Amino acid sequence: MSNDMDLNLVRVFVAIYETQSVTAAAERLDVTQPTISYGLSKLRKSYGDRLFLRSGSGVAPTSLAEQLYTVFRDALAAVDNTLEARAVFSPATSRRRFRLAMSDIGVLIFVPLLLRRFQEVAPHIEIEVISISETTGEDLAAGRLDVAIGNIPQLSSQTRSSLLFKEHYVGLMSATHPGIGGEMTLSQFLTARHVMVSSPRSGHALVEERLAQLGIHRNIVARVPHFTVLPELLSQSDLLVILPSRVANVYVGQGALKAMPLPVELPEFHVQVHWHRRQDTSVAHKWFIEETVRVLGTL
């Protein structure tokens, strides 16, 4: 194995591994595809291993590449953190891209507010939003994500976090619901036809847990994967859904719907911004967290 190794080759390796594509790695690093191929060739020569093999539309790592990735990823993160700690970050001129993970209701509620603020103080930055997934904690640790925002209790042990606001649940339904008028009784709640949003990677499973503890079984007639389809489902039907009050208020503001307190006591929950400790030395990341808390903490 050759000792001819530099930081750019480490970046090439990590980019190929994480994107599983030479083309995508070139786009991420903003270089040409031949540059990536040349770097991969040098890496293969240094380690005496092909490292990545063609697989479908991209590439797959060899067993040696799997071993190298964790070492290279952590080393690159450490170097980048020292550089960022020394860097001067100017929000007004920065063109940095920040990557965020949140749910579809997070996109609905949070993104417009953040974009409005960034248009004022950091007009050239870019945000990329992806869905919360089972790899969100790993993506934060690897630096593939900057922050995750929402009610995501499974991240608490893996990340640092800051509270944005406390939230509670309400019932949302058609403004002309045939069975529920100005208030909702327990009997009406039990006999109503419910829609349930299946979001296993959010904290909203606590609704089902609490109802089960109370021995309450709802009449669930539909399960949907996203909150954003609810207005259309509810507006001209007798369906009822349990959801966070701030989301309900947004939907009520669009017309044809009404929100009201539930006849059962459900625990409140915390909406937080999560990040990995590897980002603590980044001036840019610290600014982004502070702005996020400033904007969303007033909701």
C-alpha positions as CSV (number, residue, x, y, z in Angstrom):
1,M,0.0,0.0,0.0
2,S,1.3,3.5,-0.9
3,N,1.5,6.2,1.7
4,D,0.5,8.8,-0.9
5,M,-2.8,10.1,0.6
6,D,-4.2,13.5,0.9
7,L,-7.4,15.1,2.3
8,N,-9.0,15.5,-1.2
9,L,-8.8,11.7,-1.7
10,V,-10.6,11.2,1.7
11,R,-13.3,13.6,0.5
12,V,-13.6,11.6,-2.7
13,F,-13.9,8.3,-0.9
14,V,-16.6,9.6,1.5
15,A,-18.6,11.3,-1.2
16,I,-18.6,8.1,-3.4
17,Y,-19.6,5.9,-0.4
18,E,-22.4,8.2,0.8
19,T,-23.9,8.9,-2.7
20,Q,-23.2,5.4,-4.1
21,S,-22.4,7.1,-7.4
22,V,-19.4,8.6,-9.1
23,T,-21.6,11.1,-10.8
24,A,-23.4,12.2,-7.7
25,A,-20.0,12.4,-5.8
26,A,-18.8,14.8,-8.5
27,E,-21.9,16.9,-8.1
28,R,-21.6,17.0,-4.3
29,L,-17.9,18.1,-4.5
30,D,-18.5,20.4,-7.4
31,V,-15.8,18.8,-9.6
32,T,-15.8,16.9,-12.9
33,Q,-16.6,13.2,-13.0
34,P,-13.1,12.4,-14.4
35,T,-11.6,14.1,-11.3
36,I,-13.6,11.7,-9.1
37,S,-12.6,8.7,-11.3
38,Y,-8.9,9.8,-11.1
39,G,-9.1,10.1,-7.3
40,L,-10.8,6.7,-7.0
41,S,-8.0,5.2,-9.2
42,K,-5.4,6.6,-6.8
43,L,-7.3,5.2,-3.8
44,R,-7.5,1.8,-5.4
45,K,-3.8,1.8,-6.0
46,S,-3.0,2.9,-2.5
47,Y,-5.1,0.2,-0.9
48,G,-4.7,-2.6,-3.4
49,D,-8.5,-3.0,-3.5
50,R,-11.2,-2.0,-6.0
51,L,-13.1,-0.4,-3.0
52,F,-16.3,0.1,-5.1
53,L,-18.0,-2.3,-7.5
54,R,-20.7,-1.5,-10.1
55,S,-24.1,-2.2,-8.7
56,G,-27.3,-1.4,-10.6
57,S,-27.2,2.3,-11.4
58,G,-24.4,3.1,-9.0
59,V,-21.6,1.5,-7.0
60,A,-21.4,-0.6,-3.9
61,P,-18.6,-0.7,-1.4
62,T,-16.3,-3.7,-0.9
63,S,-15.7,-5.1,2.6
64,L,-12.5,-3.1,2.9
65,A,-14.4,0.1,1.9
66,E,-17.0,-0.6,4.6
67,Q,-14.2,-0.7,7.1
68,L,-12.5,2.4,5.8
69,Y,-15.7,4.5,5.7
70,T,-16.1,5.0,9.4
71,V,-12.5,6.0,9.9
72,F,-12.5,8.3,6.9
73,R,-15.8,9.9,7.8
74,D,-14.8,10.6,11.4
75,A,-11.4,11.9,10.3
76,L,-12.9,14.2,7.7
77,A,-15.4,15.5,10.2
78,A,-12.7,16.3,12.7
79,V,-10.7,18.2,10.1
80,D,-13.7,20.1,8.8
81,N,-14.7,21.1,12.3
82,T,-11.3,22.6,13.0
83,L,-11.5,24.5,9.7
84,E,-15.0,25.8,10.5
85,A,-14.0,26.8,14.0
86,R,-11.4,29.1,12.4
87,A,-13.6,30.3,9.5
88,V,-15.3,33.6,9.3
89,F,-19.0,33.0,8.6
90,S,-21.0,35.9,7.1
91,P,-24.7,35.1,6.8
92,A,-25.2,38.1,4.4
93,T,-22.8,36.6,1.8
94,S,-22.7,32.9,2.6
95,R,-23.9,30.5,-0.1
96,R,-23.8,27.5,2.2
97,R,-26.4,24.7,1.9
98,F,-28.0,23.5,5.1
99,R,-29.7,20.1,5.1
100,L,-32.7,19.6,7.4
101,A,-34.9,16.6,8.2
102,M,-38.5,17.0,9.2
103,S,-42.0,15.6,8.6
104,D,-44.5,16.8,6.0
105,I,-46.2,19.0,8.6
106,G,-42.8,20.4,9.6
107,V,-42.4,21.5,5.9
108,L,-45.9,23.0,6.0
109,I,-45.3,25.0,9.3
110,F,-41.6,25.6,9.6
111,V,-40.1,26.1,6.1
112,P,-42.1,29.2,5.1
113,L,-41.1,30.9,8.3
114,L,-37.4,30.0,8.0
115,L,-37.2,31.0,4.3
116,R,-38.8,34.4,5.2
117,R,-36.2,35.0,7.9
118,F,-33.3,33.8,5.7
119,Q,-34.4,36.1,2.9
120,E,-33.9,39.0,5.2
121,V,-30.6,38.0,6.9
122,A,-29.0,35.4,4.6
123,P,-30.4,35.7,1.1
124,H,-27.9,33.5,-0.6
125,I,-28.0,30.4,1.6
126,E,-29.9,27.3,0.5
127,I,-31.9,24.8,2.5
128,E,-32.5,21.2,1.5
129,V,-35.3,19.4,3.3
130,I,-35.6,15.6,3.5
131,S,-38.0,13.4,5.4
132,I,-37.2,12.0,8.8
133,S,-36.2,8.4,8.5
134,E,-34.7,5.5,10.4
135,T,-31.2,6.8,9.4
136,T,-31.7,10.4,10.6
137,G,-29.5,9.9,13.7
138,E,-26.8,8.3,11.7
139,D,-27.0,11.0,9.1
140,L,-26.6,13.7,11.7
141,A,-23.6,11.9,13.1
142,A,-22.0,11.5,9.7
143,G,-22.6,15.1,8.7
144,R,-25.0,14.3,5.9
145,L,-27.6,16.3,7.8
146,D,-27.2,19.6,9.8
147,V,-30.4,19.4,11.9
148,A,-33.6,17.5,12.4
149,I,-36.7,19.4,13.6
150,G,-39.8,17.9,15.2
151,N,-41.2,15.6,17.9
152,I,-38.5,13.0,17.4
153,P,-37.9,11.4,20.9
154,Q,-35.8,8.5,19.5
155,L,-33.0,11.1,18.7
156,S,-32.8,12.4,22.3
157,S,-30.0,9.9,23.3
158,Q,-28.0,10.5,20.2
159,T,-28.0,14.3,19.8
160,R,-27.9,17.7,21.4
161,S,-31.2,19.5,21.2
162,S,-32.9,22.8,21.9
163,L,-36.6,23.2,22.8
164,L,-38.6,25.2,20.2
165,F,-42.0,24.9,21.9
166,K,-44.4,22.6,23.8
167,E,-47.4,21.3,21.9
168,H,-50.7,19.5,22.5
169,Y,-53.2,17.7,20.5
170,V,-56.7,18.7,19.4
171,G,-59.4,17.3,17.2
172,L,-59.9,18.5,13.6
173,M,-63.0,18.0,11.5
174,S,-65.3,19.6,9.0
175,A,-66.8,22.9,10.1
176,T,-70.2,21.4,9.3
177,H,-69.5,18.0,10.9
178,P,-72.9,16.2,11.1
179,G,-72.4,14.7,14.6
180,I,-70.2,17.2,16.5
181,G,-71.3,20.8,17.2
182,G,-69.7,23.4,19.4
183,E,-67.9,20.9,21.7
184,M,-67.0,17.2,21.6
185,T,-68.2,14.7,24.2
186,L,-66.5,11.5,25.0
187,S,-69.4,9.6,23.5
188,Q,-69.1,11.6,20.2
189,F,-65.3,11.0,20.2
190,L,-65.8,7.2,20.6
191,T,-68.5,6.9,17.9
192,A,-66.8,9.3,15.4
193,R,-65.1,7.9,12.3
194,H,-61.4,8.6,12.7
195,V,-58.6,9.1,10.3
196,M,-55.1,8.1,11.6
197,V,-51.9,9.4,10.3
198,S,-49.3,6.6,10.3
199,S,-46.0,8.2,11.2
200,P,-43.9,5.6,12.9
201,R,-40.7,7.7,13.0
202,S,-42.3,10.6,14.8
203,G,-43.4,10.9,18.4
204,H,-47.1,10.8,17.6
205,A,-47.3,7.2,18.6
206,L,-47.8,8.5,22.1
207,V,-51.4,9.2,21.2
208,E,-52.1,5.5,20.6
209,E,-50.2,4.6,23.7
210,R,-52.1,6.9,25.9
211,L,-55.5,5.9,24.5
212,A,-54.6,2.3,25.0
213,Q,-53.7,3.0,28.7
214,L,-57.1,4.6,29.1
215,G,-58.8,1.6,27.5
216,I,-60.1,3.8,24.7
217,H,-60.5,2.3,21.2
218,R,-61.3,4.6,18.4
219,N,-63.3,3.8,15.3
220,I,-60.5,4.2,12.8
221,V,-61.8,3.9,9.2
222,A,-58.7,5.2,7.3
223,R,-54.9,5.3,7.8
224,V,-52.9,7.8,5.7
225,P,-49.1,8.3,5.5
226,H,-49.1,12.1,5.5
227,F,-50.7,15.0,7.3
228,T,-51.0,17.2,4.2
229,V,-53.8,15.2,2.7
230,L,-56.1,15.9,5.7
231,P,-57.9,19.1,4.7
232,E,-59.3,17.4,1.5
233,L,-60.3,14.3,3.4
234,L,-62.1,16.2,6.3
235,S,-63.7,19.2,4.7
236,Q,-66.8,17.5,3.3
237,S,-67.0,14.3,5.4
238,D,-67.8,13.2,8.9
239,L,-64.2,12.2,9.6
240,L,-62.2,13.3,12.6
241,V,-58.4,13.4,13.2
242,I,-56.2,14.0,16.2
243,L,-53.2,16.3,15.4
244,P,-51.0,19.0,16.9
245,S,-52.8,22.3,17.6
246,R,-50.5,24.5,15.5
247,V,-51.1,22.4,12.5
248,A,-54.8,22.3,13.1
249,N,-54.8,26.2,13.3
250,V,-53.2,26.4,9.9
251,Y,-55.8,24.1,8.4
252,V,-58.6,26.0,10.1
253,G,-57.3,29.2,8.6
254,Q,-57.7,27.7,5.1
255,G,-61.4,27.4,5.7
256,A,-64.1,24.7,5.9
257,L,-62.6,23.1,9.1
258,K,-62.9,23.5,12.8
259,A,-60.6,22.4,15.7
260,M,-61.7,21.7,19.3
261,P,-60.3,20.3,22.6
262,L,-60.4,16.5,23.0
263,P,-62.6,14.9,25.6
264,V,-59.6,12.8,26.7
265,E,-56.4,14.0,28.3
266,L,-53.3,13.4,26.1
267,P,-49.8,14.3,27.2
268,E,-48.2,17.4,25.7
269,F,-45.0,16.9,23.7
270,H,-41.8,18.8,22.9
271,V,-40.9,20.0,19.4
272,Q,-37.1,20.4,19.2
273,V,-34.2,21.1,16.9
274,H,-31.6,18.3,17.1
275,W,-28.0,18.3,16.0
276,H,-24.9,16.2,16.6
277,R,-22.1,17.3,18.9
278,R,-19.7,17.2,16.0
279,Q,-21.2,20.5,14.8
280,D,-20.5,22.3,18.1
281,T,-17.4,24.0,16.8
282,S,-19.0,25.2,13.5
283,V,-19.7,28.9,13.5
284,A,-22.1,28.5,10.6
285,H,-24.0,25.7,12.3
286,K,-24.2,27.6,15.6
287,W,-25.7,30.6,13.7
288,F,-28.3,28.3,11.9
289,I,-29.4,26.8,15.2
290,E,-29.8,30.2,16.9
291,E,-31.8,31.5,13.9
292,T,-34.0,28.4,13.9
293,V,-34.7,28.7,17.6
294,R,-35.4,32.5,17.2
295,V,-37.9,31.9,14.4
296,L,-39.7,28.8,15.4
297,G,-39.5,29.3,19.1
298,T,-42.2,32.0,18.8
299,L,-44.8,29.7,17.3
